[in-house]
């Protein structure tokens, strides 16, 4: 496929982010995939490692800051225990894991672009939807739908999540009822209006995809593919 054709390819892209770890972002991706079993899902996760960690293996291999800055791999098993394997178990057609050193996502995007355009779905012209767990991807594209997972009980708040939260199409609230009813959580360093003005839905652990989210995802999947990777 010519380079110009690659660059002009468009996708329907759903991005799931959140303000910190272990708040159910991966589970929400799985819930969305499971709720639309007839979609040809390509799912993925983007991880940016901190200082001194190699993107190729997630360890400190003594590489220079500008060496081994990015790597991508396709998941081949649905039972390996990784987040990307959970996507396959949920029903995704394909699943990838893109790893970069902190601040090098721009260098990793060509790897992602090449991997997507070489996927069997693209080769055979099959329509596919792309769903990615990431906050930082929003720096480089405007997705068809961006859902932000928020747990007011967790004080940690990533800078990338703070910058992206205002762009969220909806907030997915986690935690206990008492915490969710708090007018302004102690960790909130953003205008309180965001929790009041943004569409939001509560989804507790183990619950299926709430109907309002189902509607938002359905609209994104039915809309024209307009997102360039």
Secondary structure, DSSP 8 states (H G I E B T S, - for coil): --HHHHHH--BEEEEEEESSSSSSHHHHHHHHHHHTTTS-EEEEEEEEE-TT--TTTSS-----TTSS-EEEEE---SSSSSHHHHHHHHT-SEEEEEEEETT-HHHHHHHHHHHHHTSHHHHTT---EEEEE-SGGGGT---SEEEEEEETT-----HHHHHHGGG-SEEEEES-HHHHT-SS-TT--S-THHHHHS-EEE--TT----HHHHHHHHHHHHS---B--
